[in-house]
Amino acid sequence: MPLSTAIHALRQQSIVDEQMYALLDDLRVIGNRAAHGSAENEFSKEEALRYGKLTDDIIGQIRFLS
């Protein structure tokens, strides 16, 4: 199952709220850009830092919910 489909299913079933859905989708988009970028469109340092911040935010949300 594609990650986008899984994230959408989690939201539809109210397993994650809108904020967590947005964080997960942002993480997916940035991860795809890193994995599928081209030489003309390099993955930037800012994007790498944003990816790290998003993962920290998601981990914080999961810990809060646990």
PDBQT receptor file of N, H, CA, C and O in Angstrom, charges set to zero:
ATOM      1  N   MET A   1       0.858  -1.177   0.000  1.00  0.00    +0.000 N 
ATOM      2  CA  MET A   1       0.000   0.000   0.000  1.00  0.00    +0.000 C 
ATOM      3  C   MET A   1       0.898   1.233   0.000  1.00  0.00    +0.000 C 
ATOM      4  O   MET A   1       1.812   1.328   0.820  1.00  0.00    +0.000 OA
ATOM      5  N   PRO A   2       0.657   2.159  -0.891  1.00  0.00    +0.000 N 
ATOM      6  CA  PRO A   2       1.442   3.390  -0.897  1.00  0.00    +0.000 C 
ATOM      7  C   PRO A   2       1.267   4.165   0.427  1.00  0.00    +0.000 C 
ATOM      8  O   PRO A   2       0.205   4.128   1.048  1.00  0.00    +0.000 OA
ATOM      9  N   LEU A   3       2.309   4.847   0.826  1.00  0.00    +0.000 N 
ATOM     10  H   LEU A   3       3.171   4.877   0.322  1.00  0.00    +0.000 HD
ATOM     11  CA  LEU A   3       2.265   5.598   2.080  1.00  0.00    +0.000 C 
ATOM     12  C   LEU A   3       1.147   6.626   2.082  1.00  0.00    +0.000 C 
ATOM     13  O   LEU A   3       0.489   6.816   3.104  1.00  0.00    +0.000 OA
ATOM     14  N   SER A   4       0.921   7.284   0.967  1.00  0.00    +0.000 N 
ATOM     15  H   SER A   4       1.456   7.129   0.136  1.00  0.00    +0.000 HD
ATOM     16  CA  SER A   4      -0.154   8.288   0.906  1.00  0.00    +0.000 C 
ATOM     17  C   SER A   4      -1.512   7.653   1.186  1.00  0.00    +0.000 C 
ATOM     18  O   SER A   4      -2.353   8.255   1.853  1.00  0.00    +0.000 OA
ATOM     19  N   THR A   5      -1.727   6.443   0.682  1.00  0.00    +0.000 N 
ATOM     20  H   THR A   5      -1.044   5.954   0.141  1.00  0.00    +0.000 HD
ATOM     21  CA  THR A   5      -2.983   5.733   0.921  1.00  0.00    +0.000 C 
ATOM     22  C   THR A   5      -3.115   5.354   2.395  1.00  0.00    +0.000 C 
ATOM     23  O   THR A   5      -4.190   5.484   2.981  1.00  0.00    +0.000 OA
ATOM     24  N   ALA A   6      -2.031   4.892   2.980  1.00  0.00    +0.000 N 
ATOM     25  H   ALA A   6      -1.158   4.787   2.504  1.00  0.00    +0.000 HD
ATOM     26  CA  ALA A   6      -2.051   4.516   4.401  1.00  0.00    +0.000 C 
ATOM     27  C   ALA A   6      -2.343   5.727   5.284  1.00  0.00    +0.000 C 
ATOM     28  O   ALA A   6      -3.147   5.638   6.212  1.00  0.00    +0.000 OA
ATOM     29  N   ILE A   7      -1.701   6.843   5.002  1.00  0.00    +0.000 N 
ATOM     30  H   ILE A   7      -1.048   6.915   4.248  1.00  0.00    +0.000 HD
ATOM     31  CA  ILE A   7      -1.920   8.068   5.785  1.00  0.00    +0.000 C 
ATOM     32  C   ILE A   7      -3.368   8.518   5.651  1.00  0.00    +0.000 C 
ATOM     33  O   ILE A   7      -4.003   8.896   6.636  1.00  0.00    +0.000 OA
ATOM     34  N   HIS A   8      -3.878   8.476   4.445  1.00  0.00    +0.000 N 
ATOM     35  H   HIS A   8      -3.362   8.169   3.645  1.00  0.00    +0.000 HD
ATOM     36  CA  HIS A   8      -5.265   8.883   4.209  1.00  0.00    +0.000 C 
ATOM     37  C   HIS A   8      -6.238   7.955   4.957  1.00  0.00    +0.000 C 
ATOM     38  O   HIS A   8      -7.224   8.421   5.529  1.00  0.00    +0.000 OA
ATOM     39  N   ALA A   9      -5.961   6.654   4.951  1.00  0.00    +0.000 N 
ATOM     40  H   ALA A   9      -5.160   6.275   4.486  1.00  0.00    +0.000 HD
ATOM     41  CA  ALA A   9      -6.822   5.696   5.649  1.00  0.00    +0.000 C 
ATOM     42  C   ALA A   9      -6.806   5.956   7.159  1.00  0.00    +0.000 C 
ATOM     43  O   ALA A   9      -7.847   5.870   7.811  1.00  0.00    +0.000 OA
ATOM     44  N   LEU A  10      -5.644   6.271   7.712  1.00  0.00    +0.000 N 
ATOM     45  H   LEU A  10      -4.799   6.341   7.183  1.00  0.00    +0.000 HD
ATOM     46  CA  LEU A  10      -5.554   6.597   9.138  1.00  0.00    +0.000 C 
ATOM     47  C   LEU A  10      -6.426   7.801   9.478  1.00  0.00    +0.000 C 
ATOM     48  O   LEU A  10      -7.079   7.827  10.521  1.00  0.00    +0.000 OA
ATOM     49  N   ARG A  11      -6.433   8.783   8.608  1.00  0.00    +0.000 N 
ATOM     50  H   ARG A  11      -5.903   8.762   7.761  1.00  0.00    +0.000 HD
ATOM     51  CA  ARG A  11      -7.245   9.986   8.851  1.00  0.00    +0.000 C 
ATOM     52  C   ARG A  11      -8.731   9.673   8.697  1.00  0.00    +0.000 C 
ATOM     53  O   ARG A  11      -9.542  10.105   9.516  1.00  0.00    +0.000 OA
ATOM     54  N   GLN A  12      -9.089   8.937   7.669  1.00  0.00    +0.000 N 
ATOM     55  H   GLN A  12      -8.430   8.586   7.004  1.00  0.00    +0.000 HD
ATOM     56  CA  GLN A  12     -10.499   8.600   7.437  1.00  0.00    +0.000 C 
ATOM     57  C   GLN A  12     -11.095   7.821   8.599  1.00  0.00    +0.000 C 
ATOM     58  O   GLN A  12     -12.276   7.969   8.913  1.00  0.00    +0.000 OA
ATOM     59  N   GLN A  13     -10.273   6.987   9.240  1.00  0.00    +0.000 N 
ATOM     60  H   GLN A  13      -9.313   6.867   8.985  1.00  0.00    +0.000 HD
ATOM     61  CA  GLN A  13     -10.752   6.176  10.351  1.00  0.00    +0.000 C 
ATOM     62  C   GLN A  13     -10.575   6.885  11.695  1.00  0.00    +0.000 C 
ATOM     63  O   GLN A  13     -10.778   6.282  12.749  1.00  0.00    +0.000 OA
ATOM     64  N   SER A  14     -10.198   8.162  11.657  1.00  0.00    +0.000 N 
ATOM     65  H   SER A  14     -10.033   8.652  10.801  1.00  0.00    +0.000 HD
ATOM     66  CA  SER A  14      -9.994   8.986  12.853  1.00  0.00    +0.000 C 
ATOM     67  C   SER A  14      -8.943   8.416  13.801  1.00  0.00    +0.000 C 
ATOM     68  O   SER A  14      -9.007   8.627  15.012  1.00  0.00    +0.000 OA
ATOM     69  N   ILE A  15      -7.982   7.695  13.241  1.00  0.00    +0.000 N 
ATOM     70  H   ILE A  15      -7.930   7.523  12.257  1.00  0.00    +0.000 HD
ATOM     71  CA  ILE A  15      -6.874   7.177  14.050  1.00  0.00    +0.000 C 
ATOM     72  C   ILE A  15      -5.876   8.299  14.315  1.00  0.00    +0.000 C 
ATOM     73  O   ILE A  15      -5.256   8.358  15.378  1.00  0.00    +0.000 OA
ATOM     74  N   VAL A  16      -5.730   9.183  13.341  1.00  0.00    +0.000 N 
ATOM     75  H   VAL A  16      -6.233   9.135  12.478  1.00  0.00    +0.000 HD
ATOM     76  CA  VAL A  16      -4.892  10.371  13.530  1.00  0.00    +0.000 C 
ATOM     77  C   VAL A  16      -5.752  11.606  13.302  1.00  0.00    +0.000 C 
ATOM     78  O   VAL A  16      -6.711  11.581  12.531  1.00  0.00    +0.000 OA
ATOM     79  N   ASP A  17      -5.392  12.687  13.987  1.00  0.00    +0.000 N 
ATOM     80  H   ASP A  17      -4.613  12.707  14.614  1.00  0.00    +0.000 HD
ATOM     81  CA  ASP A  17      -6.127  13.937  13.797  1.00  0.00    +0.000 C 
ATOM     82  C   ASP A  17      -5.558  14.706  12.607  1.00  0.00    +0.000 C 
ATOM     83  O   ASP A  17      -4.601  14.267  11.970  1.00  0.00    +0.000 OA
ATOM     84  N   GLU A  18      -6.155  15.845  12.320  1.00  0.00    +0.000 N 
ATOM     85  H   GLU A  18      -6.933  16.202  12.838  1.00  0.00    +0.000 HD
ATOM     86  CA  GLU A  18      -5.753  16.642  11.151  1.00  0.00    +0.000 C 
ATOM     87  C   GLU A  18      -4.295  17.098  11.253  1.00  0.00    +0.000 C 
ATOM     88  O   GLU A  18      -3.583  17.127  10.249  1.00  0.00    +0.000 OA
ATOM     89  N   GLN A  19      -3.853  17.451  12.457  1.00  0.00    +0.000 N 
ATOM     90  H   GLN A  19      -4.431  17.428  13.273  1.00  0.00    +0.000 HD
ATOM     91  CA  GLN A  19      -2.467  17.904  12.652  1.00  0.00    +0.000 C 
ATOM     92  C   GLN A  19      -1.481  16.779  12.358  1.00  0.00    +0.000 C 
ATOM     93  O   GLN A  19      -0.497  16.990  11.649  1.00  0.00    +0.000 OA
ATOM     94  N   MET A  20      -1.735  15.587  12.894  1.00  0.00    +0.000 N 
ATOM     95  H   MET A  20      -2.535  15.416  13.469  1.00  0.00    +0.000 HD
ATOM     96  CA  MET A  20      -0.844  14.458  12.646  1.00  0.00    +0.000 C 
ATOM     97  C   MET A  20      -0.889  14.063  11.178  1.00  0.00    +0.000 C 
ATOM     98  O   MET A  20       0.140  13.717  10.599  1.00  0.00    +0.000 OA
ATOM     99  N   TYR A  21      -2.056  14.111  10.578  1.00  0.00    +0.000 N 
ATOM    100  H   TYR A  21      -2.892  14.393  11.048  1.00  0.00    +0.000 HD
ATOM    101  CA  TYR A  21      -2.181  13.817   9.147  1.00  0.00    +0.000 C 
ATOM    102  C   TYR A  21      -1.297  14.763   8.335  1.00  0.00    +0.000 C 
ATOM    103  O   TYR A  21      -0.581  14.332   7.432  1.00  0.00    +0.000 OA
ATOM    104  N   ALA A  22      -1.353  16.037   8.657  1.00  0.00    +0.000 N 
ATOM    105  H   ALA A  22      -1.935  16.387   9.391  1.00  0.00    +0.000 HD
ATOM    106  CA  ALA A  22      -0.553  17.029   7.931  1.00  0.00    +0.000 C 
ATOM    107  C   ALA A  22       0.942  16.776   8.130  1.00  0.00    +0.000 C 
ATOM    108  O   ALA A  22       1.714  16.869   7.176  1.00  0.00    +0.000 OA
ATOM    109  N   LEU A  23       1.353  16.461   9.348  1.00  0.00    +0.000 N 
ATOM    110  H   LEU A  23       0.726  16.386  10.123  1.00  0.00    +0.000 HD
ATOM    111  CA  LEU A  23       2.768  16.170   9.615  1.00  0.00    +0.000 C 
ATOM    112  C   LEU A  23       3.227  14.949   8.824  1.00  0.00    +0.000 C 
ATOM    113  O   LEU A  23       4.285  14.974   8.195  1.00  0.00    +0.000 OA
ATOM    114  N   LEU A  24       2.434  13.886   8.857  1.00  0.00    +0.000 N 
ATOM    115  H   LEU A  24       1.575  13.866   9.368  1.00  0.00    +0.000 HD
ATOM    116  CA  LEU A  24       2.796  12.670   8.128  1.00  0.00    +0.000 C 
ATOM    117  C   LEU A  24       2.853  12.903   6.625  1.00  0.00    +0.000 C 
ATOM    118  O   LEU A  24       3.736  12.379   5.947  1.00  0.00    +0.000 OA
ATOM    119  N   ASP A  25       1.920  13.684   6.106  1.00  0.00    +0.000 N 
ATOM    120  H   ASP A  25       1.203  14.110   6.658  1.00  0.00    +0.000 HD
ATOM    121  CA  ASP A  25       1.912  13.953   4.672  1.00  0.00    +0.000 C 
ATOM    122  C   ASP A  25       3.097  14.825   4.274  1.00  0.00    +0.000 C 
ATOM    123  O   ASP A  25       3.704  14.595   3.228  1.00  0.00    +0.000 OA
ATOM    124  N   ASP A  26       3.434  15.816   5.088  1.00  0.00    +0.000 N 
ATOM    125  H   ASP A  26       2.941  16.002   5.937  1.00  0.00    +0.000 HD
ATOM    126  CA  ASP A  26       4.626  16.633   4.813  1.00  0.00    +0.000 C 
ATOM    127  C   ASP A  26       5.879  15.765   4.806  1.00  0.00    +0.000 C 
ATOM    128  O   ASP A  26       6.740  15.908   3.938  1.00  0.00    +0.000 OA
ATOM    129  N   LEU A  27       5.975  14.866   5.780  1.00  0.00    +0.000 N 
ATOM    130  H   LEU A  27       5.276  14.749   6.486  1.00  0.00    +0.000 HD
ATOM    131  CA  LEU A  27       7.117  13.967   5.857  1.00  0.00    +0.000 C 
ATOM    132  C   LEU A  27       7.196  13.094   4.605  1.00  0.00    +0.000 C 
ATOM    133  O   LEU A  27       8.280  12.868   4.067  1.00  0.00    +0.000 OA
ATOM    134  N   ARG A  28       6.055  12.609   4.149  1.00  0.00    +0.000 N 
ATOM    135  H   ARG A  28       5.175  12.791   4.585  1.00  0.00    +0.000 HD
ATOM    136  CA  ARG A  28       6.003  11.780   2.938  1.00  0.00    +0.000 C 
ATOM    137  C   ARG A  28       6.479  12.564   1.711  1.00  0.00    +0.000 C 
ATOM    138  O   ARG A  28       7.262  12.055   0.908  1.00  0.00    +0.000 OA
ATOM    139  N   VAL A  29       6.005  13.797   1.572  1.00  0.00    +0.000 N 
ATOM    140  H   VAL A  29       5.369  14.211   2.223  1.00  0.00    +0.000 HD
ATOM    141  CA  VAL A  29       6.365  14.620   0.420  1.00  0.00    +0.000 C 
ATOM    142  C   VAL A  29       7.869  14.903   0.405  1.00  0.00    +0.000 C 
ATOM    143  O   VAL A  29       8.519  14.772  -0.632  1.00  0.00    +0.000 OA
ATOM    144  N   ILE A  30       8.413  15.289   1.551  1.00  0.00    +0.000 N 
ATOM    145  H   ILE A  30       7.885  15.396   2.394  1.00  0.00    +0.000 HD
ATOM    146  CA  ILE A  30       9.844  15.598   1.616  1.00  0.00    +0.000 C 
ATOM    147  C   ILE A  30      10.669  14.330   1.383  1.00  0.00    +0.000 C 
ATOM    148  O   ILE A  30      11.691  14.370   0.698  1.00  0.00    +0.000 OA
ATOM    149  N   GLY A  31      10.226  13.206   1.954  1.00  0.00    +0.000 N 
ATOM    150  H   GLY A  31       9.396  13.173   2.511  1.00  0.00    +0.000 HD
ATOM    151  CA  GLY A  31      10.932  11.945   1.740  1.00  0.00    +0.000 C 
ATOM    152  C   GLY A  31      10.944  11.525   0.277  1.00  0.00    +0.000 C 
ATOM    153  O   GLY A  31      11.959  11.053  -0.233  1.00  0.00    +0.000 OA
ATOM    154  N   ASN A  32       9.815  11.699  -0.391  1.00  0.00    +0.000 N 
ATOM    155  H   ASN A  32       8.990  12.083   0.023  1.00  0.00    +0.000 HD
ATOM    156  CA  ASN A  32       9.756  11.391  -1.823  1.00  0.00    +0.000 C 
ATOM    157  C   ASN A  32      10.687  12.279  -2.621  1.00  0.00    +0.000 C 
ATOM    158  O   ASN A  32      11.350  11.827  -3.555  1.00  0.00    +0.000 OA
ATOM    159  N   ARG A  33      10.731  13.543  -2.246  1.00  0.00    +0.000 N 
ATOM    160  H   ARG A  33      10.192  13.910  -1.488  1.00  0.00    +0.000 HD
ATOM    161  CA  ARG A  33      11.621  14.473  -2.952  1.00  0.00    +0.000 C 
ATOM    162  C   ARG A  33      13.082  14.053  -2.772  1.00  0.00    +0.000 C 
ATOM    163  O   ARG A  33      13.872  14.119  -3.714  1.00  0.00    +0.000 OA
ATOM    164  N   ALA A  34      13.435  13.625  -1.566  1.00  0.00    +0.000 N 
ATOM    165  H   ALA A  34      12.793  13.572  -0.801  1.00  0.00    +0.000 HD
ATOM    166  CA  ALA A  34      14.810  13.187  -1.312  1.00  0.00    +0.000 C 
ATOM    167  C   ALA A  34      15.122  11.911  -2.099  1.00  0.00    +0.000 C 
ATOM    168  O   ALA A  34      16.207  11.771  -2.664  1.00  0.00    +0.000 OA
ATOM    169  N   ALA A  35      14.173  10.997  -2.130  1.00  0.00    +0.000 N 
ATOM    170  H   ALA A  35      13.292  11.111  -1.671  1.00  0.00    +0.000 HD
ATOM    171  CA  ALA A  35      14.400   9.709  -2.790  1.00  0.00    +0.000 C 
ATOM    172  C   ALA A  35      14.377   9.800  -4.311  1.00  0.00    +0.000 C 
ATOM    173  O   ALA A  35      15.076   9.050  -4.993  1.00  0.00    +0.000 OA
ATOM    174  N   HIS A  36      13.578  10.712  -4.838  1.00  0.00    +0.000 N 
ATOM    175  H   HIS A  36      13.011  11.321  -4.284  1.00  0.00    +0.000 HD
ATOM    176  CA  HIS A  36      13.369  10.750  -6.281  1.00  0.00    +0.000 C 
ATOM    177  C   HIS A  36      13.830  12.044  -6.935  1.00  0.00    +0.000 C 
ATOM    178  O   HIS A  36      13.459  12.330  -8.073  1.00  0.00    +0.000 OA
ATOM    179  N   GLY A  37      14.629  12.823  -6.234  1.00  0.00    +0.000 N 
ATOM    180  H   GLY A  37      14.931  12.591  -5.309  1.00  0.00    +0.000 HD
ATOM    181  CA  GLY A  37      15.128  14.084  -6.784  1.00  0.00    +0.000 C 
ATOM    182  C   GLY A  37      16.072  13.845  -7.951  1.00  0.00    +0.000 C 
ATOM    183  O   GLY A  37      16.528  12.726  -8.187  1.00  0.00    +0.000 OA
ATOM    184  N   SER A  38      16.346  14.897  -8.656  1.00  0.00    +0.000 N 
ATOM    185  H   SER A  38      15.976  15.806  -8.464  1.00  0.00    +0.000 HD
ATOM    186  CA  SER A  38      17.254  14.799  -9.796  1.00  0.00    +0.000 C 
ATOM    187  C   SER A  38      18.457  15.706  -9.569  1.00  0.00    +0.000 C 
ATOM    188  O   SER A  38      18.480  16.503  -8.630  1.00  0.00    +0.000 OA
ATOM    189  N   ALA A  39      19.440  15.578 -10.425  1.00  0.00    +0.000 N 
ATOM    190  H   ALA A  39      19.421  14.931 -11.187  1.00  0.00    +0.000 HD
ATOM    191  CA  ALA A  39      20.653  16.389 -10.309  1.00  0.00    +0.000 C 
ATOM    192  C   ALA A  39      20.334  17.873 -10.452  1.00  0.00    +0.000 C 
ATOM    193  O   ALA A  39      20.979  18.714  -9.827  1.00  0.00    +0.000 OA
ATOM    194  N   GLU A  40      19.338  18.193 -11.277  1.00  0.00    +0.000 N 
ATOM    195  H   GLU A  40      18.814  17.509 -11.785  1.00  0.00    +0.000 HD
ATOM    196  CA  GLU A  40      18.966  19.591 -11.478  1.00  0.00    +0.000 C 
ATOM    197  C   GLU A  40      18.182  20.145 -10.291  1.00  0.00    +0.000 C 
ATOM    198  O   GLU A  40      18.129  21.357 -10.085  1.00  0.00    +0.000 OA
ATOM    199  N   ASN A  41      17.582  19.259  -9.522  1.00  0.00    +0.000 N 
ATOM    200  H   ASN A  41      17.626  18.274  -9.689  1.00  0.00    +0.000 HD
ATOM    201  CA  ASN A  41      16.702  19.663  -8.435  1.00  0.00    +0.000 C 
ATOM    202  C   ASN A  41      17.167  18.977  -7.153  1.00  0.00    +0.000 C 
ATOM    203  O   ASN A  41      16.496  18.080  -6.643  1.00  0.00    +0.000 OA
ATOM    204  N   GLU A  42      18.321  19.404  -6.634  1.00  0.00    +0.000 N 
ATOM    205  H   GLU A  42      18.867  20.133  -7.048  1.00  0.00    +0.000 HD
ATOM    206  CA  GLU A  42      18.937  18.760  -5.483  1.00  0.00    +0.000 C 
ATOM    207  C   GLU A  42      18.133  18.967  -4.204  1.00  0.00    +0.000 C 
ATOM    208  O   GLU A  42      17.450  19.976  -4.029  1.00  0.00    +0.000 OA
ATOM    209  N   PHE A  43      18.236  17.994  -3.330  1.00  0.00    +0.000 N 
ATOM    210  H   PHE A  43      18.791  17.175  -3.472  1.00  0.00    +0.000 HD
ATOM    211  CA  PHE A  43      17.626  18.059  -2.004  1.00  0.00    +0.000 C 
ATOM    212  C   PHE A  43      18.462  19.028  -1.166  1.00  0.00    +0.000 C 
ATOM    213  O   PHE A  43      19.668  18.836  -1.009  1.00  0.00    +0.000 OA
ATOM    214  N   SER A  44      17.829  20.055  -0.634  1.00  0.00    +0.000 N 
ATOM    215  H   SER A  44      16.850  20.211  -0.761  1.00  0.00    +0.000 HD
ATOM    216  CA  SER A  44      18.573  21.117   0.046  1.00  0.00    +0.000 C 
ATOM    217  C   SER A  44      18.789  20.825   1.529  1.00  0.00    +0.000 C 
ATOM    218  O   SER A  44      18.127  19.972   2.121  1.00  0.00    +0.000 OA
ATOM    219  N   LYS A  45      19.720  21.548   2.097  1.00  0.00    +0.000 N 
ATOM    220  H   LYS A  45      20.258  22.241   1.616  1.00  0.00    +0.000 HD
ATOM    221  CA  LYS A  45      19.981  21.454   3.530  1.00  0.00    +0.000 C 
ATOM    222  C   LYS A  45      18.728  21.847   4.320  1.00  0.00    +0.000 C 
ATOM    223  O   LYS A  45      18.415  21.226   5.336  1.00  0.00    +0.000 OA
ATOM    224  N   GLU A  46      18.017  22.868   3.856  1.00  0.00    +0.000 N 
ATOM    225  H   GLU A  46      18.271  23.372   3.031  1.00  0.00    +0.000 HD
ATOM    226  CA  GLU A  46      16.795  23.312   4.533  1.00  0.00    +0.000 C 
ATOM    227  C   GLU A  46      15.739  22.215   4.552  1.00  0.00    +0.000 C 
ATOM    228  O   GLU A  46      15.036  22.038   5.547  1.00  0.00    +0.000 OA
ATOM    229  N   GLU A  47      15.632  21.475   3.443  1.00  0.00    +0.000 N 
ATOM    230  H   GLU A  47      16.204  21.619   2.635  1.00  0.00    +0.000 HD
ATOM    231  CA  GLU A  47      14.671  20.382   3.383  1.00  0.00    +0.000 C 
ATOM    232  C   GLU A  47      15.071  19.255   4.344  1.00  0.00    +0.000 C 
ATOM    233  O   GLU A  47      14.216  18.650   4.990  1.00  0.00    +0.000 OA
ATOM    234  N   ALA A  48      16.355  18.986   4.429  1.00  0.00    +0.000 N 
ATOM    235  H   ALA A  48      17.050  19.477   3.904  1.00  0.00    +0.000 HD
ATOM    236  CA  ALA A  48      16.836  17.959   5.362  1.00  0.00    +0.000 C 
ATOM    237  C   ALA A  48      16.535  18.362   6.804  1.00  0.00    +0.000 C 
ATOM    238  O   ALA A  48      16.114  17.531   7.608  1.00  0.00    +0.000 OA
ATOM    239  N   LEU A  49      16.747  19.623   7.125  1.00  0.00    +0.000 N 
ATOM    240  H   LEU A  49      17.088  20.299   6.472  1.00  0.00    +0.000 HD
ATOM    241  CA  LEU A  49      16.445  20.112   8.475  1.00  0.00    +0.000 C 
ATOM    242  C   LEU A  49      14.944  20.058   8.747  1.00  0.00    +0.000 C 
ATOM    243  O   LEU A  49      14.526  19.702   9.849  1.00  0.00    +0.000 OA
ATOM    244  N   ARG A  50      14.140  20.407   7.757  1.00  0.00    +0.000 N 
ATOM    245  H   ARG A  50      14.479  20.696   6.862  1.00  0.00    +0.000 HD
ATOM    246  CA  ARG A  50      12.680  20.336   7.915  1.00  0.00    +0.000 C 
ATOM    247  C   ARG A  50      12.236  18.890   8.127  1.00  0.00    +0.000 C 
ATOM    248  O   ARG A  50      11.346  18.628   8.936  1.00  0.00    +0.000 OA
ATOM    249  N   TYR A  51      12.846  17.956   7.410  1.00  0.00    +0.000 N 
ATOM    250  H   TYR A  51      13.569  18.168   6.753  1.00  0.00    +0.000 HD
ATOM    251  CA  TYR A  51      12.537  16.538   7.575  1.00  0.00    +0.000 C 
ATOM    252  C   TYR A  51      12.836  16.107   9.012  1.00  0.00    +0.000 C 
ATOM    253  O   TYR A  51      12.035  15.411   9.636  1.00  0.00    +0.000 OA
ATOM    254  N   GLY A  52      13.980  16.519   9.525  1.00  0.00    +0.000 N 
ATOM    255  H   GLY A  52      14.630  17.085   9.017  1.00  0.00    +0.000 HD
ATOM    256  CA  GLY A  52      14.338  16.192  10.902  1.00  0.00    +0.000 C 
ATOM    257  C   GLY A  52      13.361  16.773  11.901  1.00  0.00    +0.000 C 
ATOM    258  O   GLY A  52      12.984  16.101  12.861  1.00  0.00    +0.000 OA
ATOM    259  N   LYS A  53      12.943  18.016  11.690  1.00  0.00    +0.000 N 
ATOM    260  H   LYS A  53      13.249  18.563  10.911  1.00  0.00    +0.000 HD
ATOM    261  CA  LYS A  53      11.988  18.655  12.599  1.00  0.00    +0.000 C 
ATOM    262  C   LYS A  53      10.634  17.947  12.540  1.00  0.00    +0.000 C 
ATOM    263  O   LYS A  53       9.993  17.739  13.570  1.00  0.00    +0.000 OA
ATOM    264  N   LEU A  54      10.207  17.584  11.347  1.00  0.00    +0.000 N 
ATOM    265  H   LEU A  54      10.728  17.753  10.510  1.00  0.00    +0.000 HD
ATOM    266  CA  LEU A  54       8.935  16.870  11.212  1.00  0.00    +0.000 C 
ATOM    267  C   LEU A  54       8.970  15.531  11.951  1.00  0.00    +0.000 C 
ATOM    268  O   LEU A  54       8.006  15.165  12.623  1.00  0.00    +0.000 OA
ATOM    269  N   THR A  55      10.080  14.803  11.825  1.00  0.00    +0.000 N 
ATOM    270  H   THR A  55      10.863  15.100  11.279  1.00  0.00    +0.000 HD
ATOM    271  CA  THR A  55      10.167  13.524  12.533  1.00  0.00    +0.000 C 
ATOM    272  C   THR A  55      10.127  13.745  14.042  1.00  0.00    +0.000 C 
ATOM    273  O   THR A  55       9.486  12.980  14.764  1.00  0.00    +0.000 OA
ATOM    274  N   ASP A  56      10.808  14.786  14.525  1.00  0.00    +0.000 N 
ATOM    275  H   ASP A  56      11.328  15.407  13.939  1.00  0.00    +0.000 HD
ATOM    276  CA  ASP A  56      10.759  15.101  15.957  1.00  0.00    +0.000 C 
ATOM    277  C   ASP A  56       9.341  15.447  16.390  1.00  0.00    +0.000 C 
ATOM    278  O   ASP A  56       8.894  15.013  17.451  1.00  0.00    +0.000 OA
ATOM    279  N   ASP A  57       8.634  16.219  15.584  1.00  0.00    +0.000 N 
ATOM    280  H   ASP A  57       8.997  16.571  14.722  1.00  0.00    +0.000 HD
ATOM    281  CA  ASP A  57       7.248  16.595  15.901  1.00  0.00    +0.000 C 
ATOM    282  C   ASP A  57       6.335  15.372  15.950  1.00  0.00    +0.000 C 
ATOM    283  O   ASP A  57       5.495  15.249  16.842  1.00  0.00    +0.000 OA
ATOM    284  N   ILE A  58       6.505  14.478  14.993  1.00  0.00    +0.000 N 
ATOM    285  H   ILE A  58       7.187  14.578  14.268  1.00  0.00    +0.000 HD
ATOM    286  CA  ILE A  58       5.675  13.273  14.949  1.00  0.00    +0.000 C 
ATOM    287  C   ILE A  58       5.972  12.379  16.154  1.00  0.00    +0.000 C 
ATOM    288  O   ILE A  58       5.050  11.852  16.777  1.00  0.00    +0.000 OA
ATOM    289  N   ILE A  59       7.240  12.208  16.478  1.00  0.00    +0.000 N 
ATOM    290  H   ILE A  59       7.989  12.635  15.972  1.00  0.00    +0.000 HD
ATOM    291  CA  ILE A  59       7.600  11.402  17.643  1.00  0.00    +0.000 C 
ATOM    292  C   ILE A  59       7.008  12.010  18.913  1.00  0.00    +0.000 C 
ATOM    293  O   ILE A  59       6.511  11.289  19.778  1.00  0.00    +0.000 OA
ATOM    294  N   GLY A  60       7.062  13.326  19.021  1.00  0.00    +0.000 N 
ATOM    295  H   GLY A  60       7.466  13.911  18.318  1.00  0.00    +0.000 HD
ATOM    296  CA  GLY A  60       6.468  14.000  20.178  1.00  0.00    +0.000 C 
ATOM    297  C   GLY A  60       4.972  13.761  20.262  1.00  0.00    +0.000 C 
ATOM    298  O   GLY A  60       4.446  13.518  21.349  1.00  0.00    +0.000 OA
ATOM    299  N   GLN A  61       4.278  13.825  19.133  1.00  0.00    +0.000 N 
ATOM    300  H   GLN A  61       4.705  14.021  18.251  1.00  0.00    +0.000 HD
ATOM    301  CA  GLN A  61       2.836  13.571  19.106  1.00  0.00    +0.000 C 
ATOM    302  C   GLN A  61       2.509  12.126  19.501  1.00  0.00    +0.000 C 
ATOM    303  O   GLN A  61       1.554  11.881  20.238  1.00  0.00    +0.000 OA
ATOM    304  N   ILE A  62       3.292  11.190  19.015  1.00  0.00    +0.000 N 
ATOM    305  H   ILE A  62       4.067  11.389  18.416  1.00  0.00    +0.000 HD
ATOM    306  CA  ILE A  62       3.052   9.777  19.338  1.00  0.00    +0.000 C 
ATOM    307  C   ILE A  62       3.285   9.541  20.833  1.00  0.00    +0.000 C 
ATOM    308  O   ILE A  62       2.508   8.839  21.480  1.00  0.00    +0.000 OA
ATOM    309  N   ARG A  63       4.334  10.117  21.369  1.00  0.00    +0.000 N 
ATOM    310  H   ARG A  63       4.965  10.688  20.843  1.00  0.00    +0.000 HD
ATOM    311  CA  ARG A  63       4.595   9.969  22.801  1.00  0.00    +0.000 C 
ATOM    312  C   ARG A  63       3.464  10.579  23.629  1.00  0.00    +0.000 C 
ATOM    313  O   ARG A  63       3.062  10.020  24.650  1.00  0.00    +0.000 OA
ATOM    314  N   PHE A  64       2.966  11.710  23.190  1.00  0.00    +0.000 N 
ATOM    315  H   PHE A  64       3.293  12.164  22.361  1.00  0.00    +0.000 HD
ATOM    316  CA  PHE A  64       1.879  12.382  23.893  1.00  0.00    +0.000 C 
ATOM    317  C   PHE A  64       0.624  11.505  23.917  1.00  0.00    +0.000 C 
ATOM    318  O   PHE A  64      -0.088  11.453  24.920  1.00  0.00    +0.000 OA
ATOM    319  N   LEU A  65       0.363  10.821  22.809  1.00  0.00    +0.000 N 
ATOM    320  H   LEU A  65       0.941  10.863  21.994  1.00  0.00    +0.000 HD
ATOM    321  CA  LEU A  65      -0.828   9.995  22.687  1.00  0.00    +0.000 C 
ATOM    322  C   LEU A  65      -0.686   8.637  23.380  1.00  0.00    +0.000 C 
ATOM    323  O   LEU A  65      -1.684   7.974  23.665  1.00  0.00    +0.000 OA
ATOM    324  N   SER A  66       0.542   8.233  23.646  1.00  0.00    +0.000 N 
ATOM    325  H   SER A  66       1.352   8.772  23.415  1.00  0.00    +0.000 HD
ATOM    326  CA  SER A  66       0.772   6.914  24.255  1.00  0.00    +0.000 C 
ATOM    327  C   SER A  66       0.563   6.924  25.746  1.00  0.00    +0.000 C 
ATOM    328  O   SER A  66       0.718   5.892  26.398  1.00  0.00    +0.000 OA
TER     329      SER A  66
